[in-house]
């Protein structure tokens, strides 16, 4: 009696499924922080940075004043998605915003996001996949 499916095939499938799941949740987190971001001129929304396995310290994108918000959201998401595609199971995906006022916004400084952006998105995604 032999194996119908080889254990190596099972392991490869688990790896692929894990990679896909990590990318799906990371993309949902990115979409959540983008759409949950308060908007004055779009600078905060355009400065969400996605990296894999390391953080980044830059912050000023400058596209906030040049694009309609809908286009800006898509550009920011697409740039982040390119990075998310590099992630694999075991990777740490960082989504961050290094603008000087980002912490104040996260702590409810804006009436548009009085409960913050990152923590609220994290809670929503955690509940969704519980």
C-alpha positions as CSV (number, residue, x, y, z in Angstrom):
1,X,0.0,0.0,0.0
2,X,1.5,3.4,-1.0
3,X,0.7,7.0,-0.6
4,X,-2.0,8.3,-2.8
5,X,-0.6,11.8,-2.4
6,X,3.1,12.2,-1.5
7,X,3.9,14.0,1.8
8,X,6.2,16.3,-0.2
9,X,3.2,17.4,-2.2
10,X,1.2,18.1,0.9
11,X,4.1,20.2,2.4
12,X,4.3,22.2,-0.9
13,X,0.6,22.8,-0.8
14,X,0.7,23.9,2.8
15,X,3.5,26.4,2.0
16,X,1.6,27.8,-1.0
17,X,-1.6,28.1,1.0
18,X,0.2,29.8,3.9
19,X,1.8,32.3,1.5
20,X,-1.5,33.1,-0.1
21,X,-3.2,33.6,3.3
22,X,-0.5,35.9,4.6
23,X,-0.7,38.0,1.4
24,X,-4.5,38.1,1.6
25,X,-4.6,39.3,5.2
26,X,-1.7,41.8,4.6
27,X,-3.6,43.3,1.6
28,X,-6.7,43.6,3.7
29,X,-4.8,45.4,6.4
30,X,-3.3,47.8,3.9
31,X,-6.7,48.5,2.3
32,X,-8.2,49.1,5.8
33,X,-5.6,51.6,6.8
34,X,-5.8,53.4,3.5
35,X,-9.6,53.7,3.5
36,X,-9.7,54.4,7.3
37,X,-7.2,57.3,7.0
38,X,-8.4,60.8,7.6
39,X,-8.0,63.1,4.6
40,X,-7.1,66.8,4.5
41,X,-4.8,66.9,1.5
42,X,-4.1,63.2,1.1
43,X,-0.5,63.2,2.4
44,X,-1.3,60.8,5.3
45,X,-3.1,58.3,3.0
46,X,-0.2,58.3,0.5
47,X,2.4,57.6,3.1
48,X,1.4,54.1,4.2
49,X,4.6,52.1,3.6
50,X,4.7,48.3,3.2
51,X,7.9,46.4,3.7
52,X,8.7,42.7,4.3
53,X,11.0,41.7,7.2
54,X,12.3,45.2,7.9
55,X,11.0,48.6,8.5
56,X,11.6,51.8,6.6
57,X,12.2,55.3,7.9
58,X,11.2,57.5,5.0
59,X,7.9,59.4,5.2
60,X,7.2,62.2,2.8
61,X,5.7,61.0,-0.5
62,X,4.5,64.3,-1.7
63,X,1.8,62.9,-4.0
64,X,-1.0,64.0,-1.6
65,X,-1.5,67.4,-3.2
66,X,-1.3,66.2,-6.8
67,X,-3.9,63.5,-7.2
68,X,-7.6,63.0,-6.6
69,X,-8.1,60.9,-3.4
70,X,-9.5,57.8,-5.3
71,X,-6.5,57.7,-7.6
72,X,-4.2,58.3,-4.6
73,X,-5.7,55.3,-2.8
74,X,-5.2,53.0,-5.7
75,X,-1.6,54.1,-6.2
76,X,-0.8,53.7,-2.5
77,X,-2.5,50.2,-2.5
78,X,-0.7,49.1,-5.7
79,X,2.7,50.1,-4.4
80,X,2.0,48.3,-1.1
81,X,0.7,45.2,-3.0
82,X,4.0,44.9,-4.9
83,X,5.8,44.5,-1.6
84,X,3.1,42.2,-0.2
85,X,3.7,39.8,-3.1
86,X,7.3,39.4,-1.9
87,X,6.0,37.9,1.5
88,X,6.0,34.2,2.2
89,X,5.0,32.2,5.3
90,X,7.3,33.2,8.1
91,X,7.7,36.7,6.8
92,X,6.8,39.8,8.8
93,X,4.9,42.3,6.8
94,X,5.1,45.9,8.1
95,X,2.6,48.5,7.3
96,X,3.6,51.8,8.7
97,X,3.3,55.6,8.3
98,X,6.2,57.7,9.5
99,X,4.8,61.2,9.1
100,X,5.4,63.3,12.2
101,X,1.7,63.5,13.0
102,X,0.9,59.8,12.4
103,X,1.0,59.0,16.1
104,X,-1.4,61.8,16.9
105,X,-3.8,60.6,14.2
106,X,-3.6,57.1,15.6
107,X,-4.5,58.4,19.0
108,X,-7.7,60.1,17.8
109,X,-6.5,63.6,16.9
110,X,-8.7,63.7,13.8
111,X,-12.5,63.8,14.0
112,X,-12.5,61.7,10.8
113,X,-10.7,58.9,12.6
114,X,-11.4,59.4,16.3
115,X,-10.6,55.8,17.1
116,X,-7.4,55.7,15.1
117,X,-6.6,53.9,11.9
118,X,-4.1,51.0,12.5
119,X,-5.5,49.6,15.7
120,X,-9.1,49.7,14.4
121,X,-8.1,48.0,11.2
122,X,-6.1,45.4,13.1
123,X,-9.1,44.7,15.4
124,X,-11.5,44.4,12.4
125,X,-9.2,41.9,10.5
126,X,-8.5,39.9,13.6
127,X,-12.3,39.5,14.3
128,X,-12.9,38.6,10.6
129,X,-10.4,35.7,10.7
130,X,-11.0,34.5,14.2
